[in-house]
Amino acid sequence: MGRPTVIPCDSINAQRPPIDVEKEAEPWVPYYNPNDPNTIDKTFPDRPSHLCTVFERICTITEVLGSVMASL
């Protein structure tokens, strides 16, 4: 989770935080420019945030990229 690529993944013994179901369901309101003529008549409903899932996926991508960089 955010470790520098100079530290090998085998040297890290940190666990990922568990996915919190309540935080996953928190509403997320998309940002839009109210002055944009393309969005004047449109509504943007709230969506579940999936905050923990997104964080976990970013950690996974970071680990994969770190492994690729270390193998070069």
N, C-alpha and C positions, 0 to 999 in steps of 0.2 A: 504494500500500500504506500505508494509514493517513495519507495526506496530509491536511492541513487543507483545508476546502472553499474557503478564500480563495486558495489557490494553484491556478491553472488547470491542468487535466490536460495541456495542451499544453506547459507549462513543466517537466514532469517527464520525465526520461529514464531511469527505473529499470526494469530488467527483473525479471520475477517469477522466483522461484527454480524450478528444474526439479523435477518431481515425482519423488521418491525412491521407487522401487518397494519397497524394504525397509521404509521407514517406513509406507508405505500398508498393508502386510500385518501390521504389529505388532498383537498382540492387544489388544483393548480390553475390559475387564470393566465392564459397566454397574453403576452404584451403585444400591443399593436399600436401603431401611430394613429391617433384619432383624427389627425388632419390629412391622412392619406385618402384621396378620393376613391381608391379601390376598396376601402373598408368601411365607408360611411354607412352603408345600408346592411352590413353584415353583423351578425352576432357571433360571439365566440363563447360557447358554454364551458363551464369548469370541467376539468378532466382530472382523473387520479394522477398524482405526481410521480409515483413509482421511484421515489427518491433513493431508497436503499438499493433497489435493483440496478438503477443506473450507476450508482457508486460502485457496486460490486462488478459490473461489466467493465467499467473504466479501470478498475484494479486488475482485472484479468487481461485486458488489452495491454496495460503497462507491463505486466509480467511477461507476456508473449514478446513484446517489443524489446524488453530487456534481455530476454534469452536470445533473440535474433542478433541484437547488437553484440552480445558477449561471444557469439559464435563466429563473428566476422573477423 
